[in-house]
Amino acid sequence: MTFLSGMFPIFLICTVVLYFLVPLAYRWGVLLAASLIFYVSAGLEKLPFLLVTALVVYGAARWIDFVYESRAEYIREYKPDRGEKKRLQQQDKKKCRRILNGALIIVIGLLVYCKAGARAAAALSSVFSEGRLDWFRVIVPLGISYYTFSAVGYLADIYWKREKAEKNFFKMVLFLAYFPQILQGPIARHRQLANQLVEGHSFDVKRISYGLQLALWGYFKKLVIADRLIIFINTVFQNFWEYRGIVFIVAVLLSGLQLYCDFSGCMDIARGISQVFGIELEKNFDHPFFARSAAEFWRRWHITLGAWFKDYVYMPLVISPRVTKLSQSVKKTFGVRAGRAVAVVIPLGCVWILTGLWHGTGYNYIAWGVYWGAIIIFSAVFAPEIEKLTGFLRINTKAESWKVLQMVRTYLLFSFGRLLTVPGSLHATWEVIRRTLSAHDIWSFFDGSLLEYGLDAKDFVLLAFTVLILWGVSMLQEKGSVRERIAGYNLAVRWGIYYMAIFSVVIFGVYGPGYNSSAFLYMGF
């Protein structure tokens, strides 16, 4: 079951009704039961992976918390001197680090096993005939990349004493398995989400209305735009050896928009459903195509992933003794700027290689991480030279035309970066580039040949119209809440907008042959 399956509306209605019928103190139990049912619907064999992760995380967090609390109680009772107190605390921290490392080996090991094993199984299946690898089947749990990162962040926060350990195992399971976010995130922080899940929320018509509106907007982006674009994109890239020329440029440019509508659409659905229950998930997108630089783009795109890497990888590396020592050594030898560059390059390089590996285990995903890391590192290290060049060229950086050009540049960087991953391998990427450059068929825009890849003229007209709607709504969202604006209209206008939105999804959504109700792209990560 996914957000797009036929059973999901029935499942959601039953969950909402039960949630508001039971007493406030027990409503988290409804969410737990619903989340487990939702998870098991993807396959009962996937559940043990989630439960093992929950058990390891719960036990390790309680153990670390116990060590810290026991020492704090000992210090309060016996009042050792400062030196002895520091020695005892360091001793406890080493013990807790061993507990943390053991838990991380298990939790991250499960993630690596599932992702690497699935890739190995896929590679072997392409060599051996069907049926000969029944003994080698790797189960990939639903949402493992998302709940693993949430679990790792929670354990790190307990180790760093940023919060206290959860004492109820079932509440920990709910935190990891909460059904609106298990498919594609956002990556949850325990201190931000856990209390919302268990405190219980009262029935609020306005909040429910706003949540359903947001979910409807997500379905519009997913079903009307993304699932229509993917027909063209898949037709081109899944049969790339049959084509040449500009069709690949068109496909890769549309691919950036398609991924945004697919992923952000899922996030809007997840956040909208959560708002029905009175739960606010973290915002995962902030109109990234309005970004004017690569760094700004990644502050607006998959926000929770970027924040996770910043808090749990980037900052620990920046302040780590080894990086600090190396930076100081380079500073003494080559100057202040070189020393600062080292402190930027090493943490950012690690973050982007890991980001690539999070998205996939192939060399193409590592190359994708290197691609974005190189762009962002270059922009950071050579910022003074870029600023001087801008001044030398007499570019008016405050002009609207320059801002628009920067946005276009960012979109192109993102879209062409997709060339490293969409074809499926680096070999396929090279072949696509070679075939793109081997033909000069600009006339394809005018002779109708672009209508031979799964979409007809009506589809392209509809896409143009819906993208204009997407752009207009995004502009309004940059200025404030669109839902608040709609609420200020009179009854007839409000319901006119609602009916138009509902019928546009029902009528123009893609449900034809080959439609896959489970195909959210980021479910594969």
C-alpha positions in Angstrom: 0.0 0.0 0.0 1.2 3.5 -0.9 -0.4 6.9 -1.1 -1.5 6.1 -4.6 -3.0 2.7 -4.0 -6.8 2.2 -4.2 -6.9 0.9 -0.6 -5.2 4.0 0.9 -8.2 6.3 1.1 -10.2 3.7 3.0 -7.2 3.0 5.2 -6.8 6.7 5.9 -10.5 7.4 6.6 -10.6 4.4 9.1 -7.4 5.7 10.8 -8.7 9.3 11.1 -12.1 8.2 12.5 -10.5 5.9 15.1 -7.9 8.5 16.0 -10.6 11.0 17.0 -12.9 8.5 18.6 -10.5 7.2 21.2 -9.4 9.3 24.3 -6.5 11.7 23.8 -4.1 9.7 25.9 -4.4 6.6 23.7 -4.5 8.2 20.2 -0.8 7.4 19.7 -1.8 3.8 19.8 -4.1 4.2 16.8 -1.1 5.8 14.9 1.1 2.9 16.0 -1.4 0.2 14.8 -2.0 2.1 11.5 1.7 2.4 10.9 2.4 -1.2 11.5 -0.5 -2.2 9.2 0.7 0.2 6.6 4.2 -1.3 6.9 3.1 -4.9 6.8 1.1 -4.2 3.7 4.4 -3.9 1.9 5.3 -7.4 3.0 5.4 -9.1 6.4 9.0 -10.2 5.8 10.1 -6.6 5.9 8.8 -6.0 9.5 11.7 -7.8 11.4 14.3 -5.4 10.0 12.3 -2.4 11.4 11.7 -4.1 14.7 15.4 -5.1 15.1 16.4 -1.5 14.4 13.9 -0.2 16.9 15.1 -2.7 19.5 18.8 -1.9 19.1 18.2 1.8 19.1 15.9 1.7 22.1 18.3 -0.5 24.1 21.4 1.4 23.3 19.7 4.8 24.1 18.4 3.5 27.4 21.9 2.1 28.2 23.7 5.3 27.4 21.1 7.3 29.4 21.5 4.9 32.3 25.3 5.4 32.4 25.0 9.2 32.4 22.2 9.2 35.0 24.1 6.8 37.3 27.2 8.9 37.2 25.3 12.2 37.7 23.6 10.6 40.8 27.0 9.4 42.1 28.5 12.9 41.7 25.5 14.5 43.4 25.8 12.1 46.4 29.6 11.9 46.9 30.7 15.3 45.4 34.2 14.3 44.1 36.7 17.1 43.3 36.9 18.7 39.9 39.7 16.4 38.6 38.1 13.2 39.8 34.7 14.4 38.4 36.3 15.0 35.0 38.0 11.7 35.0 34.8 9.8 35.8 32.9 11.7 33.1 35.5 10.9 30.5 35.4 7.3 31.5 31.7 7.2 31.1 31.9 8.9 27.7 34.3 6.2 26.4 31.9 3.6 27.6 28.9 5.3 26.0 30.9 5.7 22.8 31.4 1.9 22.7 27.7 1.4 23.1 26.9 4.0 20.4 29.4 2.4 18.0 28.1 -1.0 18.5 24.5 0.1 17.9 25.6 2.1 14.8 27.4 -1.0 13.4 24.2 -3.0 13.6 21.8 -0.2 12.3 24.0 1.0 9.5 25.1 -2.5 8.7 21.5 -3.5 8.0 21.2 -0.5 5.7 24.4 -1.4 3.8 23.5 -5.1 3.6 20.1 -4.4 2.1 21.2 -1.8 -0.4 24.4 -3.5 -1.4 22.7 -6.9 -1.4 19.9 -5.7 -3.6 22.4 -4.3 -6.1 24.4 -7.5 -6.1 21.2 -9.5 -6.6 20.2 -7.3 -9.5 23.6 -7.7 -11.1 23.6 -11.5 -10.7 20.1 -11.8 -12.1 21.3 -10.1 -15.3 23.9 -12.9 -15.7 22.0 -16.0 -14.7 18.6 -17.2 -16.0 15.4 -16.5 -14.1 14.8 -19.0 -11.3 18.4 -19.9 -10.7 18.9 -17.3 -8.0 15.8 -18.0 -5.8 18.3 -18.8 -3.0 19.8 -15.3 -3.2 17.0 -12.9 -2.5 17.6 -9.7 -0.5 14.7 -8.1 1.3 14.8 -4.3 1.2 12.6 -2.9 4.0 10.3 -0.1 3.3 11.8 3.3 4.1 15.1 1.8 5.5 17.2 4.8 4.4 14.9 7.2 6.1 14.3 5.5 9.4 18.0 4.5 9.7 19.0 8.1 9.5 16.4 9.1 12.0 17.7 6.3 14.3 21.3 7.3 13.9 20.5 11.0 14.6 18.5 10.0 17.7 21.4 7.9 19.1 23.9 10.7 18.5 21.6 13.2 20.3 21.4 10.8 23.3 25.2 10.4 23.3 25.7 14.2 23.1 23.1 14.7 25.9 20.9 16.7 23.6 17.8 14.8 24.8 16.7 12.0 27.1 16.1 8.4 26.0 12.6 7.2 25.2 11.4 4.8 27.9 8.5 3.3 26.0 9.6 0.8 23.3 6.3 1.0 21.4 6.6 4.8 21.2 10.1 4.3 19.7 8.6 2.0 17.1 6.0 4.6 16.3 8.7 7.3 15.8 10.5 5.1 13.3 7.5 3.6 11.5 5.1 6.6 11.4 3.2 5.8 8.2 3.0 9.2 6.4 6.8 9.7 6.4 8.0 6.1 6.1 7.8 6.1 2.3 10.1 9.1 1.4 10.7 11.0 4.6 11.2 13.7 5.7 14.0 12.4 7.9 12.6 12.9 11.4 14.3 14.3 14.5 13.1 12.6 17.7 13.0 15.9 19.6 10.9 17.5 17.0 8.4 14.6 16.2 8.2 12.2 19.1 6.1 14.4 21.5 3.7 15.3 18.6 3.0 11.6 17.9 2.1 10.7 21.5 0.5 13.7 23.0 -2.8 13.4 21.2 -4.6 16.2 19.2 -8.1 17.4 19.3 -10.5 17.5 16.3 -10.0 20.8 14.4 -12.0 21.4 11.2 -9.7 24.2 9.9 -6.6 22.2 10.5 -8.1 19.1 8.7 -9.2 21.3 5.8 -5.7 22.8 5.4 -4.1 19.3 5.6 -6.4 17.9 2.9 -5.7 20.9 0.7 -2.0 20.4 1.0 -2.3 16.7 0.3 -4.5 17.5 -2.8 -1.8 19.8 -4.1 0.7 17.0 -3.6 -1.5 14.6 -5.6 -1.7 17.2 -8.4 2.0 17.5 -8.7 2.5 13.8 -8.6 -0.3 12.5 -10.8 -0.9 15.3 -13.2 2.7 16.6 -13.8 5.3 14.0 -12.6 3.6 10.9 -13.8 2.9 12.5 -17.2 6.5 13.6 -17.6 7.9 10.2 -16.6 6.3 8.6 -19.7 8.4 10.7 -22.0 11.6 10.4 -19.8 11.4 6.6 -19.5 10.7 6.2 -23.2 13.9 8.0 -24.0 16.3 6.8 -21.4 15.1 3.1 -21.2 15.7 2.8 -24.9 18.5 5.3 -25.3 20.4 3.1 -27.9 17.5 3.8 -30.3 17.7 7.6 -30.3 20.1 10.4 -31.1 20.2 14.2 -30.8 18.2 16.8 -29.0 15.6 14.4 -27.6 18.1 13.6 -24.8 18.4 17.3 -23.9 14.7 17.7 -23.7 14.4 14.5 -21.6 17.0 15.6 -19.1 15.6 19.1 -18.7 12.1 17.6 -18.1 13.7 15.1 -15.7 14.6 17.8 -13.2 11.1 19.1 -13.1 9.6 15.5 -12.9 11.8 14.6 -9.9 10.8 17.7 -8.1 7.1 17.2 -8.7 7.3 13.5 -7.7 9.3 14.0 -4.6 7.8 17.3 -3.3 4.4 15.9 -4.2 4.9 13.0 -1.9 6.2 15.4 0.8 3.0 17.5 0.5 0.8 14.4 0.8 2.8 13.3 3.9 2.7 16.7 5.5 -1.0 17.2 4.6 -2.0 13.8 6.1 0.0 14.5 9.2 -1.7 17.9 9.6 -5.1 16.1 9.7 -3.8 14.4 12.9 -2.4 17.7 14.2 1.2 16.7 13.5 3.6 19.0 11.8 6.3 17.2 9.8 9.4 19.2 9.0 9.4 21.0 5.6 11.5 19.2 3.1 11.3 21.6 0.1 11.3 25.4 -0.1 10.9 26.1 -3.9 14.5 25.0 -4.8 14.2 26.2 -8.4 14.1 29.7 -7.1 17.6 29.2 -5.8 20.4 31.3 -7.3 23.3 29.1 -6.4 24.1 25.4 -5.9 24.5 25.9 -2.1 21.2 27.6 -1.8 19.6 25.0 -4.0 20.6 22.3 -1.5 19.3 24.3 1.4 15.9 24.3 -0.3 15.9 20.7 -1.7 15.6 17.7 0.6 16.1 20.0 3.5 16.0 17.4 6.2 18.7 15.3 4.5 21.0 18.3 4.2 20.4 19.3 7.8 21.1 15.8 8.9 24.4 15.7 7.1 25.3 19.1 8.5 24.6 18.2 12.1 25.9 14.6 12.2 28.7 14.6 9.5 29.8 18.1 8.5 30.0 19.8 11.9 31.7 16.9 13.7 34.3 16.8 10.9 34.8 20.5 11.0 35.6 20.5 14.8 37.4 17.1 14.8 41.0 17.3 16.1 42.4 15.6 13.0 40.9 18.1 10.5 41.7 21.0 12.8 45.3 19.9 13.1 45.7 19.4 9.4 44.1 22.8 8.7 46.6 24.4 11.1 49.5 22.6 9.5 48.5 23.7 6.0 47.9 27.3 7.3 51.5 27.5 8.6 52.9 26.2 5.3 50.7 27.7 2.6 48.9 30.6 4.4 45.6 31.4 6.1 43.4 30.9 3.0 44.8 27.4 2.2 44.2 26.4 5.8 40.6 27.5 5.7 40.1 25.7 2.3 41.2 22.4 3.9 38.6 22.9 6.7 36.0 23.3 3.9 37.1 20.8 1.4 37.4 17.7 3.6 34.0 17.9 5.4 32.2 18.9 2.3 33.9 16.2 0.2 32.9 13.6 2.8 29.3 14.9 3.0 28.8 14.7 -0.8 30.3 11.3 -1.3 28.1 10.0 1.5 25.1 11.8 -0.1 25.8 10.1 -3.3 26.0 6.7 -1.6 22.8 7.4 0.3 21.0 7.7 -3.1 22.5 4.6 -4.6 25.5 2.2 -4.4 26.7 2.4 -8.0 29.6 4.4 -9.3 27.2 6.7 -11.0 25.9 7.8 -7.7 29.4 8.4 -6.3 30.1 10.5 -9.5 26.9 12.4 -8.8 28.0 13.2 -5.3 31.5 14.3 -6.6 29.7 16.4 -9.2 27.7 18.4 -6.7 30.6 18.4 -4.1 33.0 19.9 -6.7 30.5 22.6 -7.7 29.8 23.7 -4.1 33.4 23.4 -2.9 34.6 25.4 -5.9 32.0 28.1 -5.2 33.0 28.3 -1.6 36.8 28.2 -2.0 37.0 30.6 -5.0 34.2 33.0 -3.8 36.5 36.0 -3.8 37.7 35.4 -7.4 34.1 34.9 -8.5 33.1 38.2 -6.9 36.0 39.9 -8.6 35.1 38.4 -12.0 31.5 39.6 -11.5 32.8 43.1 -10.8 35.2 43.0 -13.7 32.4 42.1 -16.1 30.3 44.9 -14.7 27.4 42.6 -13.9 24.6 44.3 -12.0 24.0 41.6 -9.4 20.9 43.4 -8.1 19.1 43.4 -11.5 16.1 41.1 -11.8 17.5 39.7 -15.1 20.7 38.6 -13.3 18.6 36.8 -10.6 16.5 35.0 -13.3 19.7 34.0 -15.1 21.1 32.6 -11.8 17.9 30.6 -11.3 18.1 29.2 -14.8 21.8 28.3 -14.3 20.9 26.4 -11.1 18.2 24.5 -12.8 20.5 23.5 -15.6 23.1 22.3 -13.2 20.6 20.2 -11.4 19.0 18.8 -14.6 22.3 17.9 -16.3 23.5 16.3 -13.0 20.6 13.9 -13.5 22.5 12.6 -16.6 24.8 10.8 -14.1 21.9 8.8 -12.6 18.9 8.5 -14.9 20.5 6.3 -17.6 21.4 3.8 -14.9 25.2 3.6 -15.2 28.2 5.7 -16.1 28.6 3.7 -19.3 25.0 4.5 -20.3 25.6 8.1 -19.3 28.6 8.3 -21.7 26.6 6.7 -24.5 23.8 9.2 -24.0 26.2 12.1 -24.2 27.8 10.7 -27.3 24.5 10.1 -29.0 23.4 13.6 -28.0 26.4 15.2 -29.7 26.3 13.0 -32.7 23.2 14.6 -34.2 22.1 18.2 -34.7 18.4 18.1 -35.1 17.1 21.4 -33.7 14.2 21.0 -36.1 12.8 18.3 -33.8 11.0 21.1 -31.9 9.0 22.0 -35.0 8.5 18.9 -37.1 6.5 16.9 -34.5 9.1 14.2 -33.9 9.0 14.9 -30.1 5.5 13.6 -30.2 6.8 10.1 -30.8 8.0 9.4 -27.3 4.7 8.6 -25.4 3.1 12.0 -25.2 1.0 13.7 -27.8 0.4 17.4 -28.5 -2.5 17.6 -26.0 -0.2 16.2 -23.2 2.4 18.8 -23.9 -0.2 21.6 -23.9 -1.6 20.3 -20.6 2.0 20.1 -19.2 2.7 23.7 -20.2 -0.6 24.8 -18.5 0.0 22.9 -15.3 3.6 24.0 -15.0 2.4 27.6 -15.2 0.0 26.8 -12.4 2.9 25.2 -10.4 5.0 28.3 -11.0 2.2 30.7 -10.0 1.4 28.8 -6.8 5.1 28.7 -6.0 5.4 32.4 -6.4 2.4 32.9 -4.1 3.8 30.5 -1.5 7.1 32.5 -1.5 5.0 35.5 -0.3 2.8 33.7 2.2 0.3 31.0 2.8 -1.9 30.1 -0.2 -4.3 28.2 2.0 -4.8 31.4 4.2 -5.4 33.4 1.0 -8.0 30.8 -0.2 -9.7 30.9 3.2 -10.2 34.6 2.8 -12.3 34.2 -0.4 -16.1 33.8 -0.3 -17.7 30.4 -0.2 -18.5 30.1 -3.9 -14.9 31.0 -4.9 -13.4 28.7 -2.3 -15.4 25.6 -3.3 -14.8 26.5 -7.0 -11.1 26.2 -6.4 -11.5 23.0 -4.4 -13.7 21.3 -7.2 -11.3 22.5 -9.9 -8.3 21.0 -8.0 -10.1 17.7 -7.3 -11.4 17.2 -10.8 -8.1 18.2 -12.4 -6.4 15.3 -10.5 -9.3 12.9 -11.3 -9.5 13.8 -14.9 -5.9 14.6 -15.9 -4.0 12.3 -13.6 -2.1 9.5 -15.3 -3.7 6.1 -14.6 -3.4 4.4 -17.9 -1.6 1.2 -19.0 1.8 0.7 -17.3 0.7 2.9 -14.4 2.4 1.8 -11.2 0.7 3.0 -8.0 3.8 2.3 -6.0 6.3 4.3 -8.1 7.4 7.2 -6.0 11.0 7.7 -7.2 12.5 8.4 -3.8 11.1 5.2 -2.3 14.1 3.5 -3.9 16.6 5.3 -1.7 
